[in-house]
Amino acid sequence: MTHSALPRVLVVGSGIAGLSTAWALTRRGFAVEVFEQGQVPNAKASSYDEHRITRHAYGTFDGYARMMPDAFRVYEDLWADLGVRHFEPLPLVVLKREDVPWFDASRASMDELDVAHRDIPLGEVASRYPMLETEGLTGAYEAEGAGVLFPIRILTDLVVHLAGRGVRFHAGARVDAVDPETATVRVGAATHRGDVLVVAAGAWVDRLVPRLKGVAVPSRQAVAFVAPPPDLAEAWSRAPVFIDLGLASGTYTLPPRPGTRLKVGDHEFTRRGDPDGDRLATDEDVARLFAAAALSYRDFDRYGVLERKACFYTVTEDESFIAEAIGARGYVLSACSGHGFKLGALMGEGVARVIAGERTRDELPHWAAGRRA
Ligand SMILES: Cc1cc2nc3c(=O)[nH]c(=O)nc-3n(C[C@H](O)[C@H](O)[C@H](O)COP(=O)(O)OP(=O)(O)OC[C@H]3O[C@@H](n4cnc5c(N)ncnc54)[C@H](O)[C@@H]3O)c2cc1C
């Protein structure tokens, strides 16, 4: 057992979920150890990337839309602790090419939350955003309460901050098994025991928590970092975040910001692949993405491809997150389905609250799934 006044918590995973849980626990005085199979942070984690979108516009997930003010607030607390703000507010422009509920549902929940948004007349789209393909556009709006989070900087600064607050990091420590009844983890021949265990193992979570096999399904996803043609570079330098709801799979796009490249991804889940496998995206990986990008962007074939990357996250059936008690002393947290970074810090805070006795274990799954209890 521990010599400190509060219990010792073992956290598996140094992505945004694990590190945020460690951060929220450390703020409450807990002793924390983090086990990470790769380097800390790990470039293979879902969380490790140049940028991530954050937004109040949340389509039909109005439960998550309602959590976004809290999600923004928790990140503000994090910036205060880190002494630096790894977030840039940017407008979000949502484009519609066929009728999908996401478009109007987002506007309704933003009205409820008092988040400003305004329609963009279709006749103005080409002059405001010369990179966009306007053919087939049937609607467009611009929303506030959005922007870009910078995950590599966030993870790196969190690690430095937490190490300074006494969190012990075990890098290159692949946890082979966990026992949530005794809060123990096994790494090779070594067994580590804490008082509480949190498994935040991203796309590998079902290997440690068998109940999640087939529930949180690893999904290989392609993204591309691209360089726009020179005549569009200036327009891209002042571009918003774009979500194009399709035809086909649609795209999401993060504009180049200082220290980041222009990145485009698509909305379709593959629900296949091995997160330990090769991360260079194949032609097959990017085929659908490039086809979708050619529908979103004019002259997409003139863009230079800088990197094709295969990434992983888990996907649940209804795209909700999992946070729940396992065994007598354990918790599992999977902020998944491709939308968990913006809510990652809040999810870590939520798990820490339960461990600290500020919220009951029973409330946790509903809350994390974005449902009212
Ligand atoms: C291409 C892409 C685009 C995305 N875009 C957005 C976006 O725009 N906005 C948004 O909000 N979200 C987005 N997401 C989702 C978001 O990034 C993820 O939901 C979030 O990062 C998940 O964090 P995590 O900590 O749960 O998992 P991870 O970041 O994967 O962390 C899990 C960690 O656990 C470690 N681990 C696993 N097993 C073990 C073990 N046995 N022993 C030790 N360590 C272990 C892993 O190495 C890893 O470091 C995107 C994700 C991807 C991949």
The ligand as a Gaussian input file, in Angstrom:
#p B3LYP/6-31G(d) Opt

LIG

0 1
 C       -7.008000      10.721000     -37.676000
 C       -7.730000      11.140000     -36.442000
 C       -8.409000      12.348000     -36.429000
 C       -9.093000      12.738000     -35.282000
 N       -9.700000      13.965000     -35.247000
 C      -10.262000      14.408000     -34.110000
 C      -10.734000      15.728000     -34.004000
 O      -10.603000      16.523000     -34.960000
 N      -11.296000      16.125000     -32.839000
 C      -11.415000      15.292000     -31.775000
 O      -11.947000      15.707000     -30.753000
 N      -10.937000      14.040000     -31.823000
 C      -10.357000      13.584000     -32.960000
 N       -9.829000      12.331000     -33.032000
 C      -10.038000      11.402000     -31.895000
 C       -9.069000      11.612000     -30.770000
 O       -7.776000      11.877000     -31.229000
 C       -9.103000      10.345000     -29.903000
 O      -10.454000      10.087000     -29.539000
 C       -8.296000      10.507000     -28.634000
 O       -7.008000      11.000000     -28.930000
 C       -8.190000       9.168000     -27.909000
 O       -7.307000       9.313000     -26.823000
 P       -6.952000       8.110000     -25.873000
 O       -6.068000       8.650000     -24.824000
 O       -8.197000       7.406000     -25.492000
 O       -6.154000       7.064000     -26.788000
 P       -4.642000       7.143000     -27.309000
 O       -4.270000       8.520000     -27.632000
 O       -4.489000       6.126000     -28.374000
 O       -3.785000       6.709000     -26.040000
 C       -3.712000       5.390000     -25.604000
 C       -2.302000       5.120000     -25.147000
 O       -2.273000       3.866000     -24.455000
 C       -1.088000       3.204000     -24.797000
 N       -1.279000       1.764000     -24.566000
 C       -2.168000       0.953000     -25.169000
 N       -2.071000      -0.304000     -24.716000
 C       -1.096000      -0.286000     -23.778000
 C       -0.534000      -1.291000     -22.943000
 N       -0.961000      -2.545000     -22.987000
 N        0.455000      -0.938000     -22.099000
 C        0.901000       0.347000     -22.041000
 N        0.406000       1.317000     -22.825000
 C       -0.593000       1.030000     -23.674000
 C       -0.904000       3.543000     -26.255000
 O        0.420000       3.334000     -26.697000
 C       -1.317000       5.013000     -26.293000
 O       -0.232000       5.872000     -26.072000
 C       -9.123000      11.906000     -34.150000
 C       -8.409000      10.698000     -34.157000
 C       -7.700000      10.328000     -35.277000
 C       -6.898000       9.061000     -35.246000

